Amino acid sequence: MPEDRKLDPMPDDWQRALAIVAHPDDLEYGASAAVAQWTAAGKDVRYVLVTRGEAGIDGLEPHECARIREAEQRASAAAVGVAGVEFLDHHDGVVQACTALRRDLAAAVRRHRPELLITLNHHDTWGGTWWNTPDHRVVGRAVLDAAGDAGNRWIFQDLGTGQDTRAGQETETGQEAETGRETAPGRSLGAWNGVRWTAVAGSPHPTHAVAVTDGFEPAVASLAEHHAYITGLGVRETPAEYARAFLTDTLTAAGQAFGSRLAVAFQVYPR
């Protein structure tokens, strides 16, 4: 852990969470252990991926890479109890900090109506001089903005201007949307001002943590599902060996700061 401080327990009085990150695998490098812990306790967690990670494997052409990484992400999410996975189809590696991104994220929040938002480190570094990537920085900051954007009915009025305080509504067809880039035809997304916290995983400035003893094994399986990506890194271990070693180190360090054997740390922004 970059900072030597005692971490507070993560808020637990919520039922519905939405994780929004830039790429397939972003959640699996730690946060998915918390997701597994929460879904096992009956909480509803959904994923929105801003890109399909098509520029993430040097040895694969983007079209083929996107297909593989989408399949790996869906399998990875299922391993920790997440059924809903959406892709917004922004371009991997060049995600723009723009109004279009803010609109897409506000629409996702209005559609899913979470109490807890989850994203990945938006800071310039991972701590010290380990520089963060542009997509992580842009998407993380946009998710922090989305909590407020989703609740303001006077911006993105094309999505709808009503106030909707009902959590967990489905689409008119009774099915959750598979892609969040556009709303269903004729469907109005009322403003959702019910986000109570945004939790940033991988932050060099953590404030809270959740113990994840029961979430560890599902998290290992979840990261190992990214077989093509991990293989593309050129590591010598199998994906399962790589996942177990990485998560053991990361979650043990957070656990030491939290006072448990294994934990996932977050920087929490309350609203």
KAZI-V946280 format. One record per residue. N is the residue number from 0. RES is the residue in three letters. SS is DSSP state (alpha for helix, beta for strand, coil for the rest). PSI is psi in whole degrees, -180 to 180 (* if undefined). NEAR is the number of other ideal C-beta (glycine too) atoms within 10 Angstrom. Layout:
BEGIN
n res ss psi near
N RES SS PSI NEAR
N RES SS PSI NEAR
END
This chain:
BEGIN
n res ss psi near
0 MET coil 132 18
1 PRO coil -28 16
2 GLU coil 135 14
3 ASP coil 88 7
4 ARG coil 155 11
5 LYS coil 130 8
6 LEU coil 144 24
7 ASP beta 156 13
8 PRO beta 142 13
9 MET coil 144 23
10 PRO coil 143 16
11 ASP coil -4 10
12 ASP coil 62 7
13 TRP coil 163 18
14 GLN coil -27 13
15 ARG beta 128 16
16 ALA beta 151 24
17 LEU beta 123 26
18 ALA beta 125 27
19 ILE beta 119 30
20 VAL beta 171 26
21 ALA coil -42 27
22 HIS coil 154 25
23 PRO coil 139 32
24 ASP coil -15 22
25 ASP coil -39 29
26 LEU coil -20 31
27 GLU coil -10 30
28 TYR coil 37 18
29 GLY coil -53 24
30 ALA alpha -31 26
31 SER alpha -23 34
32 ALA alpha -39 32
33 ALA alpha -41 30
34 VAL alpha -45 30
35 ALA alpha -42 26
36 GLN alpha -43 25
37 TRP alpha -45 25
38 THR alpha -33 20
39 ALA alpha -27 13
40 ALA coil 4 11
41 GLY coil 7 8
42 LYS coil 152 17
43 ASP beta 117 19
44 VAL beta 131 25
45 ARG beta 156 20
46 TYR beta 141 26
47 VAL beta 124 26
48 LEU beta 124 29
49 VAL coil -34 29
50 THR coil 174 25
51 ARG coil 8 24
52 GLY coil 29 28
53 GLU coil -17 23
54 ALA coil 17 17
55 GLY coil -9 24
56 ILE coil 113 19
57 ASP coil -33 9
58 GLY coil 4 10
59 LEU coil 137 18
60 GLU coil 146 9
61 PRO alpha -42 16
62 HIS alpha -46 9
63 GLU alpha -39 13
64 CYS alpha -43 23
65 ALA alpha -43 21
66 ARG alpha -45 13
67 ILE alpha -44 21
68 ARG alpha -31 27
69 GLU alpha -47 17
70 ALA alpha -41 13
71 GLU alpha -38 22
72 GLN alpha -40 27
73 ARG alpha -42 18
74 ALA alpha -39 16
75 SER alpha -44 27
76 ALA alpha -42 26
77 ALA alpha -32 15
78 ALA alpha -21 21
79 VAL coil 21 27
80 GLY coil 19 21
81 VAL coil 121 24
82 ALA coil -33 13
83 GLY coil 118 15
84 VAL beta 126 20
85 GLU beta 154 21
86 PHE beta 132 22
87 LEU coil -13 22
88 ASP coil 32 16
89 HIS coil 163 22
90 HIS coil 125 14
91 ASP coil 135 22
92 GLY coil -19 16
93 VAL coil 35 11
94 VAL coil 130 22
95 GLN coil 137 13
96 ALA coil 91 13
97 CYS coil 172 12
98 THR alpha -34 11
99 ALA alpha -41 11
100 LEU alpha -45 21
101 ARG alpha -41 18
102 ARG alpha -46 17
103 ASP alpha -41 23
104 LEU alpha -38 27
105 ALA alpha -40 25
106 ALA alpha -41 25
107 ALA alpha -43 25
108 VAL alpha -42 28
109 ARG alpha -36 27
110 ARG alpha -43 25
111 HIS alpha -22 26
112 ARG coil 59 21
113 PRO coil 159 29
114 GLU coil -30 17
115 LEU beta 127 24
116 LEU beta 143 26
117 ILE beta 137 24
118 THR beta -174 32
119 LEU beta 163 26
120 ASN coil 121 22
121 HIS coil -1 20
122 HIS coil 165 17
123 ASP coil -35 11
124 THR beta 171 13
125 TRP coil 8 16
126 GLY coil 133 15
127 GLY coil -129 8
128 THR coil 16 7
129 TRP coil 96 10
130 TRP beta 137 10
131 ASN coil 163 18
132 THR coil 155 16
133 PRO alpha -44 14
134 ASP alpha -43 25
135 HIS alpha -44 21
136 ARG alpha -46 20
137 VAL alpha -49 20
138 VAL alpha -42 30
139 GLY alpha -45 25
140 ARG alpha -38 15
141 ALA alpha -34 24
142 VAL alpha -41 31
143 LEU alpha -40 18
144 ASP alpha -33 16
145 ALA alpha -30 28
146 ALA alpha -41 22
147 GLY alpha -40 15
148 ASP alpha -41 20
149 ALA coil -26 30
150 GLY coil -4 18
151 ASN coil 105 12
152 ARG coil -9 19
153 TRP coil 0 7
154 ILE coil 151 16
155 PHE coil 51 20
156 GLN alpha -19 10
157 ASP alpha -20 10
158 LEU alpha -19 20
159 GLY coil 150 17
160 THR coil 4 14
161 GLY coil 165 11
162 GLN beta 122 11
163 ASP coil 116 17
164 THR coil 11 10
165 ARG coil 116 9
166 ALA coil 145 15
167 GLY coil 30 11
168 GLN coil 148 15
169 GLU coil 172 10
170 THR coil 169 12
171 GLU coil -25 10
172 THR coil -4 9
173 GLY coil 4 6
174 GLN coil 145 9
175 GLU coil 144 16
176 ALA coil 143 19
177 GLU coil -23 9
178 THR coil 139 10
179 GLY coil 9 22
180 ARG coil -36 15
181 GLU coil 152 10
182 THR coil 162 17
183 ALA coil 146 13
184 PRO coil 127 6
185 GLY coil 0 6
186 ARG coil 132 14
187 SER coil 130 13
188 LEU coil 106 24
189 GLY coil 152 18
190 ALA beta 142 24
191 TRP coil 111 23
192 ASN coil 29 19
193 GLY coil 3 19
194 VAL coil 125 24
195 ARG coil -26 15
196 TRP beta 150 20
197 THR beta 125 25
198 ALA beta 123 27
199 VAL beta 113 25
200 ALA beta 151 24
201 GLY coil 10 26
202 SER coil 143 22
203 PRO coil 0 18
204 HIS coil 61 13
205 PRO coil 149 25
206 THR coil -27 18
207 HIS beta 167 18
208 ALA beta 163 26
209 VAL beta 134 24
210 ALA beta 138 21
211 VAL coil 38 28
212 THR coil -45 14
213 ASP coil -19 13
214 GLY coil -5 28
215 PHE alpha -53 20
216 GLU alpha -45 14
217 PRO alpha -35 21
218 ALA alpha -39 31
219 VAL alpha -47 24
220 ALA alpha -37 21
221 SER alpha -47 29
222 LEU alpha -38 27
223 ALA alpha -20 22
224 GLU coil -20 26
225 HIS coil 59 26
226 HIS alpha -49 15
227 ALA alpha -41 20
228 TYR alpha -48 24
229 ILE alpha -42 24
230 THR alpha -38 14
231 GLY alpha -18 16
232 LEU coil -17 12
233 GLY coil 20 8
234 VAL coil 155 13
235 ARG coil -27 6
236 GLU coil 165 12
237 THR coil 161 13
238 PRO alpha -39 21
239 ALA alpha -42 15
240 GLU alpha -43 14
241 TYR alpha -47 19
242 ALA alpha -45 22
243 ARG alpha -43 19
244 ALA alpha -46 13
245 PHE alpha -48 18
246 LEU alpha -33 26
247 THR alpha -48 13
248 ASP alpha -47 9
249 THR alpha -46 20
250 LEU alpha -28 27
251 THR alpha -42 14
252 ALA alpha -44 16
253 ALA alpha -38 24
254 GLY alpha -38 21
255 GLN alpha -37 15
256 ALA alpha -19 18
257 PHE alpha -19 25
258 GLY coil 29 12
259 SER coil 171 18
260 ARG coil -46 13
261 LEU coil 141 25
262 ALA beta 160 32
263 VAL beta 130 31
264 ALA beta 146 31
265 PHE beta 150 29
266 GLN beta 117 20
267 VAL beta 129 19
268 TYR beta 106 16
269 PRO beta 158 10
270 ARG coil * 13
END
